[in-house]
Amino acid sequence: MSYLKNILTLLLVLVAMSCGNVLDKQPLDKLQGENLFSNPEGVKLYMANLYYQLPIEDFTFFRQGFNWNTGDPNNGGFAPAMATDEAVHTEFGDFVGDGDFQWWDQGYKLIRDVNILIDIIPTLDVTDDERKALIGESAFIRAYAYFALAKRYGGVPLITSVQKYEGDVEALKVPRSTEKETWDFVLKECDTAAGNLGDAWPGGERRATKWVAYALKSRAALHAASLAKYADRAPISGTAADQKLVGLDKTAAAEFYKAAIDASEAIISAGKFNLYKPSPATPEEAANNYRLLFEDPNNAPEEVIFIKGYARPGSGTGHNYGIWYQPNQTANGWPHPGRMNPTLELMDVYESYDKPGESAPLATSAAANDLSDYTGFNAAKQYKRFDTENEIFKGRDARMWATMILPGTSWKGQKIVIQAGFIKPDGTAQIMGGDPFTHAGKTYYTYGAADRTQYSGFDTWGGNNTRTGVSFKKFLNEGLNIPPGWNQSVTDFADFRYAEILLNYAEAIAESGTGDQTKGKKALNDIRRRAGHKTEIPLTINNVIRERRVELAFEHKRFWDLIRRREYHTLFNNTMRHALLPILDLRVTPAKYIFVRVNVPRSNPATFDYRQYYRSIPGIGANGLVQNPQY
């Protein structure tokens, strides 16, 4: 149904011997190619290497690139979500830079490698069915590679066969195609893949199927459609724009939306996939179901269309979510945990069950400016008081409880203590610092406990404590204590899942005004029902985008959603991200909790540079390509 754990057995041989070097030690000339591809196991090995190079944005995808899990992959615990409004880093405040999210040389290496296979497929001694499957897989891999290039660079050189150097470097230079031609090529390759691949692999191997190809087309077509529809939100000029190497005409939006609808509908109408546990009885059950889906996506074959697997702990085969993102109290010896801090912006998006169809920002007082006041504690303000440190989240969408570790909730058998300070009986605020305070025979601590190992919030020591008021949960395994070393996590990653296809479908219908509106509404509300919602809401673009934000949180979709919809530069324009401070209020007996909305402590405003909608193309001096605007 999905991809990679069986074929990964072969891949581990590559990794153990330095994956890239196995096939790169010598050029693949004709004799070596014949030797490699004459053996079915050689073809499998080569295919495993291609899959390994796929630009899958999973647990090992960072600003530096893909498969960032070999040797010492120390990037300080950054993740792409920290370059959006989903999260901030516990300690540092880096944002999107010109050199981030590049994938040029690696992209064309993968394209070269898949072209080698494509060129030799007609000569292989295999059955017609095997040849057809190889054609389909190769087209899928090439489509995936060009999709990753197109969403970064716009129009790129389309190289569709193996290039041979025969003494003339200039003959090897391929000019950029237009952005429209590049997106058209990606979708055409998806069609080739879908037309040649079967429903599943006989042994259940995690390799591309026709459904995986349709899923890629659904995602890619929606991306291109948004670029076309919202081009005027971020107009571009210069040589690359004049030559249409970047930018799409608005008229192209309709055909791309139709392609997204058709690809999504092919998956939906086939009836082979469904949402995992789609009808929970209670929000609590919905939260647990959602958490389990990501703790081990192999338990949800009805929803997961394509998985990237991690076979065993170790360099190149494991990842580091389990060490970087556990709350401080469950660090298990790792010196710098708790580094993924979901923002108040994300908390505010989740709905409450009693007001379906609209976000329910976390109100801390009845003041008219409450939701826009980030100036800190104000003794004159009448704050709402809560009996527990998580009561403010009561009644919110189950996915919030499954995505974030909320203050005072249990994780790995411990109550996770996240507290920013207290208000003394005389009204004096002691927030994020200060000595213990004794009142009525009881001692109170700023961060909720006496010892640094007993709390998980706001203390600046080691950069180990959340500074937004909640910690991170999604993808983490509550039943495992991850050893404090590199690449020890083996949670698998669901690259394509049915919920995303439903959301792509709903968005394409809502944005285009075409397609079956009733089916689009059903797709949207089926996802909500799985989250415990009982009331249907209309199919509108605002409803779809809100659902994307909560359903796909931390799955590396938000970054590209802001890119494709051209919303990054308006959302991040000298913009601060925000936190929610849980504070114990000793002015009342018994003590209760209040919450204060603030700018993320020790952070700076972030701005998205307009030109970063396209990455800069490296090597312009040598390859002769037209550079993207403003670089």
Secondary structure, DSSP 8 states (H G I E B T S, - for coil): ---STTTHHHHHHHHHT-HHHHHHSS---HHHHHHHHTSHHHHHHHHHHHHHHS---STT-BTTBS---SS---STT--GGGGTTSEEESS------TTTT--SHHHHHHHHHHHHHHHHGGGS---HHHHHHHHHHHHHHHHHHHHHHHHHHSS-----S----SS-GGGG------HHHHHHHHHHHHHHHHHH--SS-TT--S---HHHHHHHHHHHHHHHHHHHHTGGGS---SHHHHTTSS---GGGHHHHHHHHHHHHHHHHHHT----SS---SSHHHHHHHHHHHHH-GGG-TTTEEEEE---SSSTTT-BSHHHHSS-GGG-TT-SS---EEE-HHHHHHS-BTTSTTS------BS-TTGGG--B---TTS-B--BSSTTGGGTTB-HHHHHHEE-TT-EETTEE-----EEE-TTS-EEES----EEETTEEE-TTSSSSGGG--BS--GGG-SBSSS-EE-TT--TT----SSTT-B---EEEEEHHHHHHHHHHHHHHHS-S-HHHHHHHHHHHHHHTT--S-----HHHHHHHHHHHSTTTT-HHHHHHHTT-HHHH-SSB--EEEEEEEETTSSS-EEEEEEEE-TT---B---GGGGS---TTHHHH-----TT-
